[in-house]
Amino acid sequence: MEVNCGTDVSFTGEEHIKVYASSDWAERGFCGVCGTHLFYRLKQTGEHMVPIGLLGDEPGLVFKSQVFIDEKPDFYSFANQTQTLTGPEVFALFSSADES
């Protein structure tokens, strides 16, 4: 689970962050010292997706969408209703944002 933190993101200890291109559409950031996954960044928009566990107990976070829902295990479900997107829908959304 991650939080879309947008494009205006900064990290303490940035000198330790390593980034690699993990796919055609995203880069992954991790700590070069301990290996902890810190984010993935969308190449087209620069948006940072940060794992929820790194943020602590932040008030006001809302679980509102699930992506790649077509790839989830059958036993994996949440009680609340959210927007759901399949992998193809996610990629279509990213590509239409690139065309804007």
TIDRENMAR-392820 format. One record per residue: residue number from 1; x, y, z of N, C-alpha, C, O, CB in turn; chain. Coordinates in Angstrom, 2 decimals. Glycine has a CB too. Layout:
<martis>
{num->NUM; n.u->X; n.v->Y; n.w->Z; ca.u->X; ca.v->Y; ca.w->Z; c.u->X; c.v->Y; c.w->Z; o.u->X; o.v->Y; o.w->Z; cb.u->X; cb.v->Y; cb.w->Z; chaine->A}
...
</martis>
This chain:
<martis>
{num->1; n.u->0.85; n.v->-1.17; n.w->0.00; ca.u->0.00; ca.v->0.00; ca.w->0.00; c.u->0.90; c.v->1.23; c.w->0.00; o.u->1.89; o.v->1.31; o.w->0.72; cb.u->-0.97; cb.v->0.00; cb.w->1.22; chaine->A}
{num->2; n.u->0.50; n.v->2.16; n.w->-0.83; ca.u->1.28; ca.v->3.39; ca.w->-0.87; c.u->0.38; c.v->4.60; c.w->-0.94; o.u->-0.82; o.v->4.51; o.w->-1.19; cb.u->2.24; cb.v->3.38; cb.w->-2.06; chaine->A}
{num->3; n.u->1.01; n.v->5.76; n.w->-0.70; ca.u->0.32; ca.v->7.03; ca.w->-0.73; c.u->0.90; c.v->7.85; c.w->-1.88; o.u->2.12; o.v->7.96; o.w->-2.02; cb.u->0.46; cb.v->7.80; cb.w->0.62; chaine->A}
{num->4; n.u->0.02; n.v->8.41; n.w->-2.71; ca.u->0.48; ca.v->9.31; ca.w->-3.76; c.u->0.84; c.v->10.63; c.w->-3.09; o.u->-0.03; o.v->11.37; o.w->-2.64; cb.u->-0.61; cb.v->9.51; cb.w->-4.89; chaine->A}
{num->5; n.u->2.14; n.v->10.92; n.w->-3.03; ca.u->2.61; ca.v->12.14; ca.w->-2.35; c.u->2.86; c.v->13.27; c.w->-3.33; o.u->3.38; o.v->14.32; o.w->-2.94; cb.u->3.89; cb.v->11.84; cb.w->-1.58; chaine->A}
{num->6; n.u->2.50; n.v->13.08; n.w->-4.59; ca.u->2.65; ca.v->14.14; ca.w->-5.58; c.u->4.07; c.v->14.32; c.w->-6.06; o.u->4.89; o.v->13.40; o.w->-5.98; cb.u->2.16; cb.v->15.43; cb.w->-5.01; chaine->A}
{num->7; n.u->4.36; n.v->15.50; n.w->-6.56; ca.u->5.67; ca.v->15.77; ca.w->-7.17; c.u->6.59; c.v->16.57; c.w->-6.27; o.u->7.81; o.v->16.57; o.w->-6.49; cb.u->5.48; cb.v->16.50; cb.w->-8.46; chaine->A}
{num->8; n.u->6.06; n.v->17.25; n.w->-5.30; ca.u->6.88; ca.v->18.09; ca.w->-4.42; c.u->7.27; c.v->17.29; c.w->-3.18; o.u->6.69; o.v->17.46; o.w->-2.11; cb.u->6.12; cb.v->19.40; cb.w->-4.02; chaine->A}
{num->9; n.u->8.27; n.v->16.40; n.w->-3.35; ca.u->8.67; ca.v->15.48; ca.w->-2.30; c.u->10.15; c.v->15.69; c.w->-2.00; o.u->10.96; o.v->15.85; o.w->-2.90; cb.u->8.40; cb.v->14.01; cb.w->-2.72; chaine->A}
{num->10; n.u->10.48; n.v->15.69; n.w->-0.71; ca.u->11.89; ca.v->15.76; ca.w->-0.32; c.u->12.14; c.v->14.72; c.w->0.77; o.u->11.22; o.v->14.34; o.w->1.50; cb.u->12.28; cb.v->17.19; cb.w->0.18; chaine->A}
{num->11; n.u->13.37; n.v->14.26; n.w->0.86; ca.u->13.74; ca.v->13.24; ca.w->1.82; c.u->14.93; c.v->13.71; c.w->2.63; o.u->15.82; o.v->14.38; o.w->2.11; cb.u->14.06; cb.v->11.92; cb.w->1.11; chaine->A}
{num->12; n.u->14.95; n.v->13.37; n.w->3.91; ca.u->16.12; ca.v->13.57; ca.w->4.73; c.u->17.11; c.v->12.46; c.w->4.37; o.u->16.71; o.v->11.30; o.w->4.21; cb.u->15.77; cb.v->13.56; cb.w->6.27; chaine->A}
{num->13; n.u->18.38; n.v->12.80; n.w->4.24; ca.u->19.38; ca.v->11.79; ca.w->3.89; c.u->19.39; c.v->11.44; c.w->2.42; o.u->19.71; o.v->10.31; o.w->2.05; cb.u->19.15; cb.v->10.56; cb.w->4.69; chaine->A}
{num->14; n.u->19.02; n.v->12.41; n.w->1.56; ca.u->18.94; ca.v->12.15; ca.w->0.12; c.u->20.23; c.v->11.60; c.w->-0.47; o.u->20.20; o.v->10.92; o.w->-1.50; cb.u->18.56; cb.v->13.41; cb.w->-0.61; chaine->A}
{num->15; n.u->21.36; n.v->11.88; n.w->0.16; ca.u->22.63; ca.v->11.38; ca.w->-0.37; c.u->22.72; c.v->9.86; c.w->-0.33; o.u->23.56; o.v->9.27; o.w->-1.01; cb.u->23.80; cb.v->11.98; cb.w->0.42; chaine->A}
{num->16; n.u->21.84; n.v->9.22; n.w->0.45; ca.u->21.84; ca.v->7.76; ca.w->0.55; c.u->20.84; c.v->7.10; c.w->-0.39; o.u->20.83; o.v->5.88; o.w->-0.52; cb.u->21.54; cb.v->7.34; cb.w->1.97; chaine->A}
{num->17; n.u->20.01; n.v->7.89; n.w->-1.05; ca.u->18.96; ca.v->7.33; ca.w->-1.91; c.u->19.54; c.v->6.94; c.w->-3.26; o.u->20.23; o.v->7.72; o.w->-3.91; cb.u->17.81; cb.v->8.33; cb.w->-2.08; chaine->A}
{num->18; n.u->19.24; n.v->5.73; n.w->-3.66; ca.u->19.60; ca.v->5.21; ca.w->-4.98; c.u->18.31; c.v->5.00; c.w->-5.77; o.u->17.29; o.v->4.62; o.w->-5.20; cb.u->20.43; cb.v->3.86; cb.w->-4.88; chaine->A}
{num->19; n.u->18.36; n.v->5.26; n.w->-7.07; ca.u->17.18; ca.v->5.14; ca.w->-7.93; c.u->17.54; c.v->4.28; c.w->-9.13; o.u->18.62; o.v->4.42; o.w->-9.70; cb.u->16.66; cb.v->6.54; cb.w->-8.38; chaine->A}
{num->20; n.u->16.63; n.v->3.41; n.w->-9.51; ca.u->16.82; ca.v->2.65; ca.w->-10.74; c.u->15.52; c.v->2.59; c.w->-11.52; o.u->14.43; o.v->2.62; o.w->-10.95; cb.u->17.32; cb.v->1.23; cb.w->-10.43; chaine->A}
{num->21; n.u->15.65; n.v->2.51; n.w->-12.84; ca.u->14.48; ca.v->2.42; ca.w->-13.74; c.u->13.98; c.v->0.98; c.w->-13.70; o.u->14.59; o.v->0.09; o.w->-14.30; cb.u->14.85; cb.v->2.86; cb.w->-15.21; chaine->A}
{num->22; n.u->12.88; n.v->0.76; n.w->-13.01; ca.u->12.36; ca.v->-0.59; ca.w->-12.84; c.u->11.42; c.v->-1.02; c.w->-13.96; o.u->11.14; o.v->-2.21; o.w->-14.12; cb.u->11.64; cb.v->-0.68; cb.w->-11.52; chaine->A}
{num->23; n.u->10.94; n.v->-0.07; n.w->-14.73; ca.u->10.04; ca.v->-0.38; ca.w->-15.84; c.u->10.04; c.v->0.80; c.w->-16.81; o.u->10.75; o.v->1.78; o.w->-16.60; cb.u->8.59; cb.v->-0.68; cb.w->-15.33; chaine->A}
{num->24; n.u->9.26; n.v->0.69; n.w->-17.87; ca.u->9.14; ca.v->1.79; ca.w->-18.83; c.u->8.43; c.v->2.99; c.w->-18.23; o.u->8.56; o.v->4.11; o.w->-18.73; cb.u->8.41; cb.v->1.33; cb.w->-20.08; chaine->A}
{num->25; n.u->7.67; n.v->2.77; n.w->-17.16; ca.u->6.82; ca.v->3.84; ca.w->-16.63; c.u->7.19; c.v->4.29; c.w->-15.22; o.u->6.63; o.v->5.28; o.w->-14.74; cb.u->5.42; cb.v->3.39; cb.w->-16.63; chaine->A}
{num->26; n.u->8.12; n.v->3.61; n.w->-14.54; ca.u->8.43; ca.v->4.00; ca.w->-13.16; c.u->9.89; c.v->3.78; c.w->-12.80; o.u->10.59; o.v->2.96; o.w->-13.40; cb.u->7.55; cb.v->3.24; cb.w->-12.19; chaine->A}
{num->27; n.u->10.32; n.v->4.54; n.w->-11.79; ca.u->11.64; ca.v->4.37; ca.w->-11.18; c.u->11.40; c.v->4.01; c.w->-9.72; o.u->10.42; o.v->4.45; o.w->-9.12; cb.u->12.53; cb.v->5.67; cb.w->-11.33; chaine->A}
{num->28; n.u->12.29; n.v->3.23; n.w->-9.16; ca.u->12.18; ca.v->2.85; ca.w->-7.75; c.u->13.32; c.v->3.48; c.w->-6.98; o.u->14.46; o.v->3.50; o.w->-7.44; cb.u->12.19; cb.v->1.32; cb.w->-7.59; chaine->A}
{num->29; n.u->12.99; n.v->3.98; n.w->-5.80; ca.u->14.00; ca.v->4.56; ca.w->-4.92; c.u->14.15; c.v->3.71; c.w->-3.67; o.u->13.17; o.v->3.22; o.w->-3.12; cb.u->13.63; cb.v->6.00; cb.w->-4.54; chaine->A}
{num->30; n.u->15.39; n.v->3.55; n.w->-3.24; ca.u->15.66; ca.v->2.76; ca.w->-2.06; c.u->16.87; c.v->3.33; c.w->-1.33; o.u->17.65; o.v->4.08; o.w->-1.91; cb.u->15.89; cb.v->1.27; cb.w->-2.42; chaine->A}
{num->31; n.u->17.03; n.v->2.96; n.w->-0.06; ca.u->18.17; ca.v->3.40; ca.w->0.72; c.u->19.38; c.v->2.58; c.w->0.30; o.u->19.35; o.v->1.35; o.w->0.34; cb.u->17.89; cb.v->3.26; cb.w->2.25; chaine->A}
{num->32; n.u->20.45; n.v->3.27; n.w->-0.11; ca.u->21.67; ca.v->2.59; ca.w->-0.53; c.u->22.44; c.v->2.00; c.w->0.63; o.u->23.39; o.v->1.24; o.w->0.42; cb.u->22.54; cb.v->3.55; cb.w->-1.27; chaine->A}
{num->33; n.u->22.06; n.v->2.32; n.w->1.87; ca.u->22.74; ca.v->1.79; ca.w->3.05; c.u->22.05; c.v->0.51; c.w->3.54; o.u->22.70; o.v->-0.52; o.w->3.73; cb.u->22.77; cb.v->2.85; cb.w->4.18; chaine->A}
{num->34; n.u->20.73; n.v->0.58; n.w->3.76; ca.u->20.02; ca.v->-0.58; ca.w->4.33; c.u->19.14; c.v->-1.32; c.w->3.33; o.u->18.72; o.v->-2.44; o.w->3.61; cb.u->19.18; cb.v->-0.13; cb.w->5.48; chaine->A}
{num->35; n.u->18.86; n.v->-0.71; n.w->2.18; ca.u->18.05; ca.v->-1.37; ca.w->1.15; c.u->16.56; c.v->-1.15; c.w->1.26; o.u->15.81; o.v->-1.69; o.w->0.45; cb.u->18.30; cb.v->-2.81; cb.w->1.20; chaine->A}
{num->36; n.u->16.10; n.v->-0.37; n.w->2.22; ca.u->14.67; ca.v->-0.13; ca.w->2.40; c.u->14.07; c.v->0.54; c.w->1.17; o.u->14.61; o.v->1.52; o.w->0.65; cb.u->14.42; cb.v->0.72; cb.w->3.64; chaine->A}
{num->37; n.u->12.93; n.v->0.00; n.w->0.70; ca.u->12.20; ca.v->0.59; ca.w->-0.42; c.u->11.57; c.v->1.90; c.w->0.06; o.u->10.86; o.v->1.91; o.w->1.07; cb.u->11.09; cb.v->-0.40; cb.w->-0.98; chaine->A}
{num->38; n.u->11.82; n.v->3.00; n.w->-0.65; ca.u->11.34; ca.v->4.31; ca.w->-0.23; c.u->10.21; c.v->4.85; c.w->-1.09; o.u->9.33; o.v->5.54; o.w->-0.58; cb.u->12.46; cb.v->5.28; cb.w->-0.24; chaine->A}
{num->39; n.u->10.23; n.v->4.56; n.w->-2.39; ca.u->9.19; ca.v->5.08; ca.w->-3.27; c.u->9.30; c.v->4.45; c.w->-4.63; o.u->10.31; o.v->3.83; o.w->-4.98; cb.u->9.28; cb.v->6.61; cb.w->-3.38; chaine->A}
{num->40; n.u->8.23; n.v->4.60; n.w->-5.41; ca.u->8.37; ca.v->4.52; ca.w->-6.86; c.u->7.88; c.v->5.83; c.w->-7.40; o.u->6.96; o.v->6.44; o.w->-6.86; cb.u->7.59; cb.v->3.29; cb.w->-7.46; chaine->A}
{num->41; n.u->8.49; n.v->6.25; n.w->-8.49; ca.u->8.20; ca.v->7.55; ca.w->-9.09; c.u->7.76; c.v->7.32; c.w->-10.52; o.u->8.45; o.v->6.65; o.w->-11.30; cb.u->9.43; cb.v->8.51; cb.w->-9.03; chaine->A}
{num->42; n.u->6.60; n.v->7.88; n.w->-10.87; ca.u->6.09; ca.v->7.76; ca.w->-12.24; c.u->6.94; c.v->8.64; c.w->-13.15; o.u->7.09; o.v->9.83; o.w->-12.90; cb.u->4.59; cb.v->8.16; cb.w->-12.32; chaine->A}
{num->43; n.u->7.48; n.v->8.06; n.w->-14.19; ca.u->8.35; ca.v->8.81; ca.w->-15.10; c.u->7.61; c.v->9.93; c.w->-15.82; o.u->8.18; o.v->11.00; o.w->-16.02; cb.u->8.96; cb.v->7.88; cb.w->-16.12; chaine->A}
{num->44; n.u->6.36; n.v->9.70; n.w->-16.20; ca.u->5.63; ca.v->10.70; ca.w->-16.99; c.u->5.24; c.v->11.93; c.w->-16.18; o.u->5.21; o.v->13.04; o.w->-16.71; cb.u->4.41; cb.v->10.08; cb.w->-17.57; chaine->A}
{num->45; n.u->4.93; n.v->11.73; n.w->-14.90; ca.u->4.40; ca.v->12.85; ca.w->-14.11; c.u->5.32; c.v->13.29; c.w->-12.98; o.u->5.18; o.v->14.40; o.w->-12.47; cb.u->3.08; cb.v->12.47; cb.w->-13.54; chaine->A}
{num->46; n.u->6.27; n.v->12.43; n.w->-12.57; ca.u->7.14; ca.v->12.74; ca.w->-11.44; c.u->6.47; c.v->12.53; c.w->-10.09; o.u->7.04; o.v->12.89; o.w->-9.06; cb.u->7.60; cb.v->14.16; cb.w->-11.54; chaine->A}
{num->47; n.u->5.28; n.v->11.94; n.w->-10.07; ca.u->4.59; ca.v->11.67; ca.w->-8.81; c.u->5.30; c.v->10.56; c.w->-8.04; o.u->5.74; o.v->9.57; o.w->-8.62; cb.u->3.11; cb.v->11.29; cb.w->-9.07; chaine->A}
{num->48; n.u->5.41; n.v->10.75; n.w->-6.74; ca.u->6.04; ca.v->9.77; ca.w->-5.85; c.u->4.97; c.v->8.97; c.w->-5.12; o.u->4.07; o.v->9.54; o.w->-4.51; cb.u->6.99; cb.v->10.47; cb.w->-4.84; chaine->A}
{num->49; n.u->5.08; n.v->7.66; n.w->-5.18; ca.u->4.22; ca.v->6.76; ca.w->-4.42; c.u->5.07; c.v->6.20; c.w->-3.29; o.u->6.05; o.v->5.49; o.w->-3.52; cb.u->3.63; cb.v->5.60; cb.w->-5.33; chaine->A}
{num->50; n.u->4.69; n.v->6.53; n.w->-2.06; ca.u->5.48; ca.v->6.19; ca.w->-0.88; c.u->4.76; c.v->5.13; c.w->-0.05; o.u->3.57; o.v->5.28; o.w->0.21; cb.u->5.76; cb.v->7.45; cb.w->-0.02; chaine->A}
{num->51; n.u->5.45; n.v->4.07; n.w->0.36; ca.u->4.80; ca.v->3.04; ca.w->1.17; c.u->4.20; c.v->3.63; c.w->2.45; o.u->4.83; o.v->4.43; o.w->3.13; cb.u->5.80; cb.v->1.93; cb.w->1.52; chaine->A}
{num->52; n.u->3.00; n.v->3.22; n.w->2.74; ca.u->2.27; ca.v->3.75; ca.w->3.89; c.u->3.03; c.v->3.54; c.w->5.20; o.u->2.94; o.v->4.37; o.w->6.10; cb.u->0.90; cb.v->3.10; cb.w->3.99; chaine->A}
{num->53; n.u->3.77; n.v->2.46; n.w->5.31; ca.u->4.51; ca.v->2.16; ca.w->6.52; c.u->5.60; c.v->3.17; c.w->6.85; o.u->6.02; o.v->3.25; o.w->8.00; cb.u->5.12; cb.v->0.82; cb.w->6.40; chaine->A}
{num->54; n.u->6.06; n.v->3.93; n.w->5.87; ca.u->7.09; ca.v->4.94; ca.w->6.13; c.u->6.52; c.v->6.22; c.w->6.72; o.u->7.26; o.v->7.04; o.w->7.25; cb.u->7.82; cb.v->5.27; cb.w->4.84; chaine->A}
{num->55; n.u->5.21; n.v->6.40; n.w->6.64; ca.u->4.59; ca.v->7.64; ca.w->7.07; c.u->4.12; c.v->7.64; c.w->8.52; o.u->3.77; o.v->8.70; o.w->9.04; cb.u->3.45; cb.v->7.95; cb.w->6.19; chaine->A}
{num->56; n.u->4.12; n.v->6.50; n.w->9.16; ca.u->3.64; ca.v->6.46; ca.w->10.54; c.u->2.13; c.v->6.60; c.w->10.60; o.u->1.43; o.v->6.22; o.w->9.66; cb.u->4.30; cb.v->7.56; cb.w->11.37; chaine->A}
{num->57; n.u->1.64; n.v->7.13; n.w->11.68; ca.u->0.20; ca.v->7.26; ca.w->11.90; c.u->-0.27; c.v->8.65; c.w->11.50; o.u->-0.57; o.v->9.49; o.w->12.34; cb.u->-0.16; cb.v->6.98; cb.w->13.38; chaine->A}
{num->58; n.u->-0.32; n.v->8.88; n.w->10.20; ca.u->-0.72; ca.v->10.18; ca.w->9.67; c.u->-2.23; c.v->10.35; c.w->9.72; o.u->-2.96; o.v->9.52; o.w->9.16; cb.u->-0.21; cb.v->10.36; cb.w->8.23; chaine->A}
{num->59; n.u->-2.72; n.v->11.39; n.w->10.37; ca.u->-4.17; ca.v->11.62; ca.w->10.37; c.u->-4.65; c.v->12.10; c.w->9.00; o.u->-3.91; o.v->12.77; o.w->8.27; cb.u->-4.55; cb.v->12.65; cb.w->11.46; chaine->A}
{num->60; n.u->-5.86; n.v->11.77; n.w->8.67; ca.u->-6.47; ca.v->12.29; ca.w->7.46; c.u->-6.23; c.v->11.47; c.w->6.20; o.u->-6.75; o.v->11.82; o.w->5.14; cb.u->-5.98; cb.v->13.64; cb.w->7.23; chaine->A}
{num->61; n.u->-5.46; n.v->10.39; n.w->6.28; ca.u->-5.28; ca.v->9.56; ca.w->5.09; c.u->-6.57; c.v->8.80; c.w->4.80; o.u->-7.22; o.v->8.30; o.w->5.72; cb.u->-4.08; cb.v->8.58; cb.w->5.26; chaine->A}
{num->62; n.u->-6.93; n.v->8.72; n.w->3.52; ca.u->-8.15; ca.v->8.05; ca.w->3.11; c.u->-7.79; c.v->6.97; c.w->2.08; o.u->-7.11; o.v->7.24; o.w->1.10; cb.u->-9.18; cb.v->9.06; cb.w->2.52; chaine->A}
{num->63; n.u->-8.26; n.v->5.76; n.w->2.34; ca.u->-8.06; ca.v->4.65; ca.w->1.40; c.u->-9.15; c.v->4.77; c.w->0.35; o.u->-10.30; o.v->4.42; o.w->0.60; cb.u->-8.09; cb.v->3.24; cb.w->2.12; chaine->A}
{num->64; n.u->-8.77; n.v->5.26; n.w->-0.86; ca.u->-9.81; ca.v->5.54; ca.w->-1.84; c.u->-9.68; c.v->4.79; c.w->-3.15; o.u->-10.62; o.v->4.79; o.w->-3.95; cb.u->-9.83; cb.v->6.98; cb.w->-2.12; chaine->A}
{num->65; n.u->-8.53; n.v->4.14; n.w->-3.41; ca.u->-8.44; ca.v->3.42; ca.w->-4.68; c.u->-7.50; c.v->2.23; c.w->-4.58; o.u->-6.57; o.v->2.20; o.w->-3.78; cb.u->-7.97; cb.v->4.35; cb.w->-5.80; chaine->A}
{num->66; n.u->-7.79; n.v->1.24; n.w->-5.43; ca.u->-6.95; ca.v->0.06; ca.w->-5.57; c.u->-6.60; c.v->-0.08; c.w->-7.05; o.u->-7.46; o.v->0.07; o.w->-7.92; cb.u->-7.68; cb.v->-1.24; cb.w->-5.03; chaine->A}
{num->67; n.u->-5.33; n.v->-0.36; n.w->-7.32; ca.u->-4.89; ca.v->-0.51; ca.w->-8.70; c.u->-4.38; c.v->-1.93; c.w->-8.93; o.u->-4.02; o.v->-2.65; o.w->-7.99; cb.u->-3.79; cb.v->0.52; cb.w->-9.03; chaine->A}
{num->68; n.u->-4.36; n.v->-2.32; n.w->-10.20; ca.u->-3.97; ca.v->-3.67; ca.w->-10.61; c.u->-4.86; c.v->-4.71; c.w->-9.91; o.u->-4.40; o.v->-5.79; o.w->-9.52; cb.u->-2.48; cb.v->-3.93; cb.w->-10.29; chaine->A}
{num->69; n.u->-6.12; n.v->-4.36; n.w->-9.78; ca.u->-7.07; ca.v->-5.21; ca.w->-9.08; c.u->-7.24; c.v->-6.57; c.w->-9.77; o.u->-7.61; o.v->-7.55; o.w->-9.12; cb.u->-8.42; cb.v->-4.50; cb.w->-8.98; chaine->A}
{num->70; n.u->-6.96; n.v->-6.62; n.w->-11.06; ca.u->-7.07; ca.v->-7.87; ca.w->-11.81; c.u->-5.93; c.v->-8.84; c.w->-11.47; o.u->-5.98; o.v->-10.00; o.w->-11.88; cb.u->-7.08; cb.v->-7.58; cb.w->-13.30; chaine->A}
{num->71; n.u->-4.91; n.v->-8.39; n.w->-10.75; ca.u->-3.78; ca.v->-9.24; ca.w->-10.42; c.u->-3.78; c.v->-9.65; c.w->-8.95; o.u->-2.85; o.v->-10.34; o.w->-8.50; cb.u->-2.49; cb.v->-8.53; cb.w->-10.75; chaine->A}
{num->72; n.u->-4.78; n.v->-9.25; n.w->-8.20; ca.u->-4.80; ca.v->-9.56; ca.w->-6.77; c.u->-5.22; c.v->-11.02; c.w->-6.53; o.u->-5.97; o.v->-11.59; o.w->-7.32; cb.u->-5.76; cb.v->-8.61; cb.w->-6.03; chaine->A}
{num->73; n.u->-4.72; n.v->-11.60; n.w->-5.44; ca.u->-5.17; ca.v->-12.95; ca.w->-5.09; c.u->-6.66; c.v->-12.94; c.w->-4.71; o.u->-7.16; o.v->-11.91; o.w->-4.25; cb.u->-4.33; cb.v->-13.53; cb.w->-3.92; chaine->A}
{num->74; n.u->-7.35; n.v->-14.05; n.w->-4.90; ca.u->-8.78; ca.v->-14.13; ca.w->-4.59; c.u->-9.07; c.v->-13.85; c.w->-3.12; o.u->-10.13; o.v->-13.32; o.w->-2.80; cb.u->-9.31; cb.v->-15.50; cb.w->-4.97; chaine->A}
{num->75; n.u->-8.15; n.v->-14.21; n.w->-2.22; ca.u->-8.40; ca.v->-14.05; ca.w->-0.79; c.u->-8.15; c.v->-12.62; c.w->-0.30; o.u->-8.35; o.v->-12.33; o.w->0.88; cb.u->-7.53; cb.v->-15.00; cb.w->-0.01; chaine->A}
{num->76; n.u->-7.73; n.v->-11.76; n.w->-1.17; ca.u->-7.33; ca.v->-10.40; ca.w->-0.81; c.u->-8.48; c.v->-9.45; c.w->-1.06; o.u->-8.84; o.v->-9.21; o.w->-2.21; cb.u->-6.08; cb.v->-9.95; cb.w->-1.61; chaine->A}
{num->77; n.u->-9.07; n.v->-8.90; n.w->0.01; ca.u->-10.15; ca.v->-7.94; ca.w->-0.17; c.u->-10.24; c.v->-7.03; c.w->1.06; o.u->-9.81; o.v->-7.40; o.w->2.15; cb.u->-11.50; cb.v->-8.67; cb.w->-0.40; chaine->A}
{num->78; n.u->-10.81; n.v->-5.86; n.w->0.85; ca.u->-10.99; ca.v->-4.88; ca.w->1.92; c.u->-12.48; c.v->-4.66; c.w->2.13; o.u->-13.28; o.v->-4.83; o.w->1.21; cb.u->-10.27; cb.v->-3.54; cb.w->1.58; chaine->A}
{num->79; n.u->-12.84; n.v->-4.29; n.w->3.33; ca.u->-14.26; ca.v->-4.11; ca.w->3.68; c.u->-14.85; c.v->-2.85; c.w->3.07; o.u->-16.02; o.v->-2.85; o.w->2.67; cb.u->-14.42; cb.v->-4.07; cb.w->5.19; chaine->A}
{num->80; n.u->-14.07; n.v->-1.78; n.w->2.99; ca.u->-14.64; ca.v->-0.53; ca.w->2.48; c.u->-14.65; c.v->-0.52; c.w->0.96; o.u->-13.87; o.v->-1.21; o.w->0.31; cb.u->-13.85; cb.v->0.67; cb.w->3.01; chaine->A}
{num->81; n.u->-15.53; n.v->0.28; n.w->0.41; ca.u->-15.64; ca.v->0.42; ca.w->-1.04; c.u->-14.62; c.v->1.45; c.w->-1.53; o.u->-14.48; o.v->2.52; o.w->-0.93; cb.u->-17.08; cb.v->0.83; cb.w->-1.45; chaine->A}
{num->82; n.u->-13.93; n.v->1.12; n.w->-2.60; ca.u->-12.94; ca.v->2.02; ca.w->-3.18; c.u->-13.09; c.v->2.03; c.w->-4.70; o.u->-13.78; o.v->1.19; o.w->-5.27; cb.u->-11.51; cb.v->1.60; cb.w->-2.79; chaine->A}
{num->83; n.u->-12.45; n.v->3.00; n.w->-5.32; ca.u->-12.32; ca.v->2.95; ca.w->-6.77; c.u->-11.37; c.v->1.80; c.w->-7.08; o.u->-10.38; o.v->1.61; o.w->-6.36; cb.u->-11.79; cb.v->4.33; cb.w->-7.37; chaine->A}
{num->84; n.u->-11.64; n.v->1.03; n.w->-8.11; ca.u->-10.75; ca.v->-0.06; ca.w->-8.51; c.u->-10.37; c.v->0.11; c.w->-9.97; o.u->-11.20; o.v->0.47; o.w->-10.80; cb.u->-11.41; cb.v->-1.45; cb.w->-8.27; chaine->A}
{num->85; n.u->-9.10; n.v->-0.15; n.w->-10.26; ca.u->-8.60; ca.v->-0.07; ca.w->-11.62; c.u->-7.81; c.v->-1.32; c.w->-11.94; o.u->-7.00; o.v->-1.78; o.w->-11.13; cb.u->-7.72; cb.v->1.20; cb.w->-11.82; chaine->A}
{num->86; n.u->-8.03; n.v->-1.88; n.w->-13.11; ca.u->-7.23; ca.v->-3.00; ca.w->-13.59; c.u->-5.90; c.v->-2.46; c.w->-14.12; o.u->-5.73; o.v->-1.26; o.w->-14.29; cb.u->-7.99; cb.v->-3.81; cb.w->-14.69; chaine->A}
{num->87; n.u->-4.97; n.v->-3.36; n.w->-14.37; ca.u->-3.69; ca.v->-2.94; ca.w->-14.95; c.u->-3.86; c.v->-2.16; c.w->-16.25; o.u->-3.29; o.v->-1.08; o.w->-16.38; cb.u->-2.82; cb.v->-4.15; cb.w->-15.20; chaine->A}
{num->88; n.u->-4.64; n.v->-2.68; n.w->-17.21; ca.u->-4.85; ca.v->-1.92; ca.w->-18.45; c.u->-5.48; c.v->-0.54; c.w->-18.22; o.u->-5.15; o.v->0.41; o.w->-18.92; cb.u->-5.71; cb.v->-2.72; cb.w->-19.39; chaine->A}
{num->89; n.u->-6.38; n.v->-0.43; n.w->-17.24; ca.u->-6.99; ca.v->0.87; ca.w->-16.94; c.u->-5.98; c.v->1.84; c.w->-16.35; o.u->-6.00; o.v->3.03; o.w->-16.65; cb.u->-8.17; cb.v->0.69; cb.w->-15.97; chaine->A}
{num->90; n.u->-5.08; n.v->1.32; n.w->-15.51; ca.u->-4.02; ca.v->2.16; ca.w->-14.94; c.u->-3.12; c.v->2.71; c.w->-16.04; o.u->-2.84; o.v->3.91; o.w->-16.07; cb.u->-3.18; cb.v->1.37; cb.w->-13.91; chaine->A}
{num->91; n.u->-2.68; n.v->1.83; n.w->-16.94; ca.u->-1.79; ca.v->2.27; ca.w->-18.02; c.u->-2.49; c.v->3.23; c.w->-18.97; o.u->-1.87; o.v->4.17; o.w->-19.47; cb.u->-1.26; cb.v->1.07; cb.w->-18.79; chaine->A}
{num->92; n.u->-3.77; n.v->3.01; n.w->-19.22; ca.u->-4.52; ca.v->3.95; ca.w->-20.06; c.u->-4.61; c.v->5.32; c.w->-19.38; o.u->-4.52; o.v->6.35; o.w->-20.05; cb.u->-5.94; cb.v->3.40; cb.w->-20.36; chaine->A}
{num->93; n.u->-4.79; n.v->5.33; n.w->-18.09; ca.u->-4.85; ca.v->6.58; ca.w->-17.34; c.u->-3.52; c.v->7.32; c.w->-17.42; o.u->-3.49; o.v->8.53; o.w->-17.64; cb.u->-5.23; cb.v->6.30; cb.w->-15.88; chaine->A}
{num->94; n.u->-2.41; n.v->6.59; n.w->-17.25; ca.u->-1.08; ca.v->7.21; ca.w->-17.33; c.u->-0.82; c.v->7.74; c.w->-18.74; o.u->-0.30; o.v->8.85; o.w->-18.90; cb.u->0.01; cb.v->6.20; cb.w->-16.93; chaine->A}
{num->95; n.u->-1.18; n.v->6.97; n.w->-19.75; ca.u->-0.88; ca.v->7.41; ca.w->-21.12; c.u->-1.75; c.v->8.59; c.w->-21.52; o.u->-1.31; o.v->9.45; o.w->-22.28; cb.u->-1.09; cb.v->6.25; cb.w->-22.10; chaine->A}
{num->96; n.u->-3.00; n.v->8.65; n.w->-21.02; ca.u->-3.84; ca.v->9.80; ca.w->-21.35; c.u->-3.34; c.v->11.04; c.w->-20.64; o.u->-3.51; o.v->12.15; o.w->-21.15; cb.u->-5.31; cb.v->9.53; cb.w->-20.99; chaine->A}
{num->97; n.u->-2.74; n.v->10.90; n.w->-19.46; ca.u->-2.16; ca.v->12.05; ca.w->-18.75; c.u->-0.96; c.v->12.58; c.w->-19.54; o.u->-0.71; o.v->13.79; o.w->-19.55; cb.u->-1.73; cb.v->11.66; cb.w->-17.30; chaine->A}
{num->98; n.u->-0.23; n.v->11.69; n.w->-20.20; ca.u->0.94; ca.v->12.08; ca.w->-20.98; c.u->0.53; c.v->12.86; c.w->-22.24; o.u->1.29; o.v->13.70; o.w->-22.72; cb.u->1.75; cb.v->10.85; cb.w->-21.37; chaine->A}
{num->99; n.u->-0.68; n.v->12.59; n.w->-22.76; ca.u->-1.15; ca.v->13.24; ca.w->-23.97; c.u->-1.72; c.v->14.63; c.w->-23.70; o.u->-1.92; o.v->15.40; o.w->-24.63; cb.u->-2.18; cb.v->12.38; cb.w->-24.63; chaine->A}
{num->100; n.u->-1.99; n.v->14.94; n.w->-22.43; ca.u->-2.60; ca.v->16.22; ca.w->-22.08; c.u->-1.63; c.v->17.38; c.w->-22.26; o.u->-1.99; o.v->18.53; o.w->-22.00; cb.u->-3.11; cb.v->16.19; cb.w->-20.65; chaine->A}
</martis>
